[in-house]
């Protein structure tokens, strides 16, 4: 067993700046926001965090165990991984068996993924990626390059995953075993069911000596963020998933002058379906892609000076 890769990918913004005083709300938890926080600070923005969603172990562990054991036994031609959270769930399963994910996967297995972040995490674990879209980095982009009649596919996903990827793979002749790898829940996750951490090093191009990680960024509650938006003290909000877009709409709308920035087309489409105006969409679902979208959303719109009133107290979370 074992799939290995020594390839490395880095990405980072270059030459971009936001208007002085721009405050950007990132709808992620501190443990998942470090790279984006670093990148935003690198272009002069002040990032704040609004944890909305979190992830827990799948309710049906038996089905996941059966699929994972079959994966290690060589029952599938392809493994399709669509998110870093899926990597977390599979790593937890490998750890339960006393091994690593890279050692669990058969050497002949083909691995496909969607976004650069997931690819980078896999390759940092020594798992090479055989297929990934270069253009539209989404399920649709993967389907556009998927070869016909490629045998059996294991597709571990979130409990709320869009079924179009599975249906698209089946339409191209694949025998797809879709299994729930994790559940999406309101933040914070139950500590008894939370997925283990999946640390990802900040790419060198984004790293700055002394730059704090996501754990050091101010954390707001939804009520505090709504007050800040109403007072005009937040200038952009970043959503990294359709579920985050739904929560932003439910908890923070109307956004007023605060610009909504989406990680990709599906997140933008979800926001627009809810009546939110999308100011910019990241061309790549990466930290640098999101930062570039934030810069575009704020271009020619300098933020107003912060009013000299007390800001809501930030709360540290784990």
Buried (B, 14 or more C-beta within 10 A) or exposed (E): BEBEBEEEEBBBBEEBEBBEBBBBBBBBBBBBBBBBBBBBBBBBBBBBBBBBBBBBBBEEEEEBBEBBEBBBEEBBBBBBBBBBBBBBBBBBBBEEEEBBBBBBBBEEBBBBBBBBBBBBBBBBBBBBBEBBBEEBBBBBBBBEEBEEEBEEBBBBBBBEBBEBBBEBBBEBEBBBBBBBBBBBBEBBBEEEBBBEEBEBEBBEBBBEEEBEBBBBBBBBBBEBBBBBBBEBBBBBBBBBBBBBBBBBBEBBBEBEEBBBBBBBBBBBBBBBEBEBEBBBBBBBBBBBBBBBBBBBBBEEBEBEEEEEEEBBEBEEBE
